[in-house]
């Protein structure tokens, strides 16, 4: 099929989200940068240099690479990203920060391999399911091996620990399985197993149990395990309808933890209020619409599943982060795409957007 112009609506939505995210990051991090580095632009410049720049480079590669070639390379990309995950267990290479071993240091590079593994795993699943179209409903041939793969990956991620990342991967994988023609019966079975494992995972570690209990009852320990959730709720509530104004957040001054990463939505909501938050949600819904339209119009099974997987990943992660800040789900520690500070997450998301725009050039009906 001859390529046509990419989906400009998707591109426009992503540019708006990225612009909004950078403005928010600067607003949230300026005071922190002044205190820690005597430079209010420190975190913004760092994000541009180590997140946006490599992310745009990877996006360009994803956009220019034929998705058919990506299918051929999907298994090797999975092995590469899986190998990066295993580096976490190598002394002096796997780096522990804030009680978790999620970073790999190779020379001057410090990154989170799990962020790139999400994209690698989506590409592999798209190739796997595309090669078994018409056979996906065979439980022992497809569904059972798929569950075994998820279990293996789960064991690796929980050892970091990265329960939030595991949840995103499982949810995205199940969505792709359903898009490939999987039966609701199998999805239900995995859902039941996942629910049981969820509580096993929660109660297998004291800090996760405390977080879950804080979610159920935010007043249980307001100065301890419930502190971050309570401060996030105060921040969101303080925004009212119109917000306190960009740059005028009070919670960002050491009241709310992780303001530039996990909790950035709470500060955003405080500064722009309900209407500004609705703008962000509207952009995310529009992103989902564009991504699912590309999925529906994709020319072949692999591109359809790859587009669907990328869309599901970014949408699920976005709403999981927002829901955690609003107290609708337990705090997960996952970044908000386009907003949170972190080069690995930003680079992986932009690479995925490049691939999605590439697929949009081959859809059967362009907007």
N, C-alpha and C positions, 0 to 999 in steps of 0.2 A: 504493500500500500504506500502510495506517495505521501510523504509528510506534508502537513499544512501548518498554519500558525498555531502556537501553543495557546493554552487557555489563559487569556489575558485577565479574566475575572479572578482566577486562582492567583495569578501573579500579583494582581493589585491587592487582593486580600492579604497575601503574605507580606507585601511591602508595608501595608498599613499596620499589621501586627508587629512586624520587626521595628518599625519607627516608634510605635507606641511603647514597645518594650524597652527600647534604648532610652527614650525620654524618661520612662518610669525608673529605669536602673540609675540614671544620672541623679534623678530627684532623691531616690532612696539612699544612694551610696555617697553623695557628695560630702555629708558631714563625717561619715565613717572614713572616707579617704583623707579628709583634712586632719582628722585626729591621728590616724595611723601612719600616714605618709606625707602629711602637709601638702596634699594635692587633691583637691575636690574632684578632679577628673580622673584620678588613678584607676578606679574600677571600670569606668567607661572606656578609657583607653586600653586597658587590659582586655576587656571584652571585644573591642574592635580588633585588636592585634591577634588574640589567641582564639577567638570564637568566630567573629564575622569574617575575617580575612581567609582563614583556612576553610571555613564553611562555604564561602562563595566559590572558592577554588574547587572544592569537592562537588558543589552544586553544578558548576560548569562541566565537570567531567561527567556527572550523572546525566546532565542534559544532552551532552554530545554523544554519549555512548548508546549504541543500539540496544534496546532492552532484550533483544534476542541473544546478544553476547552476554548480557548480565545473567541470563538463564544458564548459559554454558558455564559461567564462572561462579554460580551461586554456591556450589558445594565447597569450592576453594575459598570463597569469601567467608563462608561459615567456619571452616577450619581455621582461617586466619584470625577471625574475631574470637573464636573459642580458645585459640592459642594465647591470645592476649589476656583472656580471662584467667588462664592457668598461670600466667606470670605473676598474678597476685599472691601465689603461694611460694614464690621464690624470694628468699631473704634478700633484703636491701633493694629489691626491685618492686615488690609489693609494699606499698606505703600505707600505714595506718594513720588516719586523721579522725579526730572526734569519735574515737571508739570503733571505727569501722575500717576494714582493709578494702578500699574500693579504688585506690589510685595506683597506677603503675608509673614508675620513674625510669625512663631510658635516656641517659645523658641529661640534656637540658629539658627534655619533654616530660611533663607530668599530666596524665590524662586518666579518665575513667573508661576502661574498656567495655563495661556493661552498656554504655550509651551507644557504642558502635555495634555491639553484639545484637542489639534490638533490630537494627536495620539488616544485618547479616542473616539473622534468624528469619526475618520476614521474607527475604529473598529466597532463602532455602525452602521455606514452607510453600511459597508460591510455585517453585519449581517442582517440589515433591507432589503437591496436590494436582498441579496441572498435568503431570505425567500419569495420574491415576483418575482422571475425570471419567465418570461412569463406574468406577470401582470404589469410590470413597465410602459408600454405605457398607462395604464389607468390613465388619468390625475387626476381625483378626488380621486382615491384610493392611488396613490403613489406620483405623481408630486406635487400636491397641499399641502398635508401634509409635504412633503420635504421642500417646500418653506416656510411654516409656521414655521417649525423648524429652518430654516436658519434665518428667521426674528427675532425669539425669541433670538437666539444666537447673532445676529447682535446688538440687543438692549443692551445686556449685554456688549459686547466688545466695542461698541462705547461710553459707559458710562465711560470707563477707562481713556482715549480713546485709542483704538487699531485698527485703521482703516486698517493698513497694515495686521495685523493678520486676520482680517475679510475677506479681499480680498483673502488671501491665502486659507482660509477655504472654501469660496464660490467657488473659482476656482477648488480646489481639489474635493469638493463635486459634482460639475457639471461634472467633468471628470469621477468620479465614477458612476454617474447616466448614463452617456453615455456608459460606459463599461458594465453596467448592462442591456443595451438594450433600454435605453431611446430614444425617437424620437428627431431628430434634431429640430422639431417644438417646443418642450418643451424647449430645450436648447436655441433656439432663443428667446422664450418668456422671459425666465429668464435673458438672455443677455440684452434684451431691458429694462426690469425692473431694472436690475443691473446698466445699464448705467444711467438711470434716477436717481436712488438712489445715484449713485456715485457723480453726480453733486449736489444733495441735501446735501449729507454728506460734500462735499467740501465747499460749500458756507454756511453751517450752523455754522461753527466755523471760526473766523477770522484767526487763525494761519494756518488752512488747506487751506483757500482761498489764503493766502499770499504765502504758499508753492507752490500751483498750479500756481499762477501767476509768481512766480520765475522760475518754470519749463518752462513756456511758453516764458518767457523773462528773462534769467539769469542776464541781465544787469540792471534790474529794480531797484534793491537795493543791490549793490555789497557788502556793508558793513553791511547789515542786513539780510533779509530773503533769499537773493541769495548767501550769503557768503559761506555756506557749499558746495553748488553745484559748485560754481566757484572754490573753493579751491580743490575740488575733481577732477574737470576737469584739473586744473593746474597740480595736482599730476599725473594723468594718462598720460597727455601729456608730462610731464617731463621725463617719462620712456623711450620714444623713442622705438627703436627696441629691445635693450638688457637690458635696465634698468640702474639705477645708481649704482646697487650693493646691495646685501642683507646687511641691517644694515646702509645704507648710505642715506636713505630718509631724505629730508629736511622738507617736509610738516608735518612730525610727531612731530616736535618741536613746538607744540601749534599753528600751522597755520591752520590745518584741525581739526574740531571738531569730536568727537566720533571716534577717530582713531582705538581704539581696538575693537569697536563693529560695528556700522552701516557702517562706512567708511573704514573698514580694506582692502577691495578690492582695493581702490584707492591707498593706500600705497603699497600694494602688486604689483600693476601694475607699480608704480613708480620704485620700486626696481628691478623688473625682466623684465620689458618692454613688448613689444608686444608678443614676443615669449614665455615668461613665462606665460603671460595671456592666450595665445592659449593652453598652456599645461593644465592649470586649466580648460578651457572650454572643452578640449578634454576629460579630466577625468570625467567631469560632463556628457558629451554625452555618454561616455562609461558606466557610472553608470546608465543612463537612459536606455541604450540598455540592460544591464544586468537585471534591474528591470522589464522592459517590457517583456523580454524573460521569466522570472520567471512567470510573470502574464499570459502570453499566455499558458505556459505549466503546470499551476497549476491544481491539480486534481479535484477541486470542485469550486463551485461558490463563496463561502465565501473566500477561500484562494486566488482566482483569484482577487477578488475585494479588499481584504486587501493588497495584494502585489501591485496592481495597485495604490491604494490610497496612500500608503507609498512612492512609486516611484514618483508619481505626486507631493505630498507635498514637498519633498526634492528638486526636480528639479525646481518646480515653485518658491519656496522661494529663491533658489540659483540665478536663473536668474533674479528674481525681484530685489534682492539686487544689483547685478552687473549692471543691466539696470538703476537703480536709481543713482548709482555712475557715470555712463556714461552719465547721462542726458537724457536717453531715456524714462523714466517714472518719475513722481514726487517722491521726497524722501518719503520713507515709514517708515523707522525706524525698518525694520525687519533685524534680524541677518543673516549672511552668514553661512550656515551649515558647520561644521568642522573647521571654521576659527574664527568666532567672539567670543570674550570673554563673558562668561556667562554660569554658571553651569546648569541652567534650560534648555536652548536650547540644549546644548551639551548632557546632560543626556537623553533628550527626543529623540533626533536624534539617539543616539547610541542604545537606547532601540528599536527603530523602525528597525534599521539595524539588530539587533538580531532576531527579528520576521521575517524579510525578508529572512535572511539566513536559518531560520527554515523552512519556506515554500519551499525554494529551494531544501531541502532534499527530498521533496515529488513530485517534478515535474516529468512529464511523460518521459522526455528525459534530461539527465544530460549532461553538456558539458565536 
